[in-house]
């Protein structure tokens, strides 16, 4: 049996207006789209490295007491549509409820098998976000990424604190 852990909830469940407060997006999504899913451990979220091929990740601590959701730091930039940030966090929450990066039972052998994440997002009324996000990524992401890298990540908060790519600091 998996113990239930109470997580402090904000008083308001309106969509955050400040991208730097990524925890607010997590709380908003969980309350409005994932309210039926128990939080069985502590769930934290933060911006991470500006990966080219990854928008987010989810990791479970060795003792299963904490789940970490990492979001590509480029998603805090105003040039990225908000629906990309929302879809990325929701995507990681789907992994959580499917038992990847969480102590919940695994529902599937592979995290993306047969488009289970997309189907779950559709069922949870996040399909419009998903479709808009996929279109934006297909049309703009790689050129946007290349431009940001060429400028030395100018305008990204906390970029100086990132360790070199492949550093153990990002391995959990």
N, C-alpha and C positions, 0 to 999 in steps of 0.2 A: 504494500500500500504506500502511496506517495503522500507525504504530509503536505498540507496546505499552508502557505505562508501569506500573511497579510502584507500588502504593499501599500504604502501611503499614497493616497489618491489626491490629485489637486481638486479644489472646490469647483472649478469650471471645466467643462468638457468641450469648449469651443476650440476650433482649429487655431493653433498658435500663429502669431504673425511674425515671429522672430525665428529665423532659421537657425540661429546660433543656439537656441534652446531646443535641441533635438529631443530631449527627454519629454518635452511638452507634446511633440508629435507622436511619440510612442504612447503616451497616456491617452491622447485624443483618439488615436486609432484603436487602442485596446478597448476603450469605453464605448466607442461608437460602432465598431465593426467586429470585435472579438470578445465581447462581453460574456459570451457563453463559455469561454475557455478559462479554466482556473490557472492562476499563477502559482505554480507549485514550488518555485524557488525565487530568489532575487534576480531580477532582470535589469541590467544596466545597458546604457547605450552611449556612444560617443563617436565623434568624427575620428577617422583614421587616415591612413596613407592615401594619397591621390593615385590609386591604381588605375591602369588603363583598361584592364579587362574585367574589373569587378566593381560593382556599385555598393555591395554590402557583404557582410559575413556574419555568421552566428557561431558561437563557441560555448561549450559547457565546461565548467571547471571540473577538475579531476574528482572532487568530492560531490559533484552535482548540486552544490548549494547555490551556484551562481551561473547565470547565462549572460554572456556579453554579446551585444549586437554592435558591430562596427559599420560605420557608414562612410563611404568615400568622401573625403573632405571637400572635394570639388562641388559636392551637392549643396554646400552652404552658400555658394556664390549666386548672386541675383540673376546671372545670365542663364542659369539652369532653371527650367520651369519647376514650380513647386510640386507639380504632380510627379515628377521624377523622384524627388525626395520621399514623398508620401508612398509611392509604389514600392520603392526600395525597402522602406521600413516595414510595410505590410508584407512584402515578399519574405522577409526574415521572420516575421511573426507566423507566417504560414509554416515555415520550417519548424518553428517552436511547437506549434500545435500538432505537427505531424511526427514529433518525437526526435527531431534533428536539432541538436544544440539545446535540448531540454530533457528533464527527467521523465517526461510523458512517454507513454508507450509508442514505439515506432509503428506507424501505420503502413509504411511502404518500405520496400527493400532499398530503393534509390530515391534521393530527395526530389529529383525532377522527372521521374519516370512518368511517361504518358501524360505530360503536362499537368500533373496534379496540382502544382502551385497555381498555374493560371486558372484552372477550373475552380479552385478554392477561392481565389480572388473574385472571380465572376459570381460565385454563389454568395459571397459576402458584400455584394453591391459595389465592388471596387473595379469592375470591368472597364468603365470609362477611363479611370486613371491608368489602368494597365495598358489599354490600347494607345492612349495618348503618349504614355511613357515609351512604349516600344517604337512608336513612329519617330519620336524625337531622338531616341538613341540611334536608330537606324540611319537617320538623316544628318545628325549633327554631332554626336558624341565624340567620335574619333578626331574630327577636325578641331573641336573645342579642346579636347585633351591636349592635342599636339600644340595648339596655340598657347595654352597655359604652361605647358612644360617649357616651351621656347622662351617665355617671359620669366622663367625662374620661379613660377608659382606666385607671382605678384598678386597681392590682394587676398591671399588665403590666410586666415587667422591661424596662428600657431604652427605654421609650416616649418619654422626654424627648429621646433622641438621634435620633428620626425627623425628617427634614426635612419641610416641607410637602408635601402631596400634589401630584404632578405635577412635583416637583423633579427636576432632572437627576441627582441622586444615585441614583435608582432606575432610570435608563435605562442599559442596558449594551449 
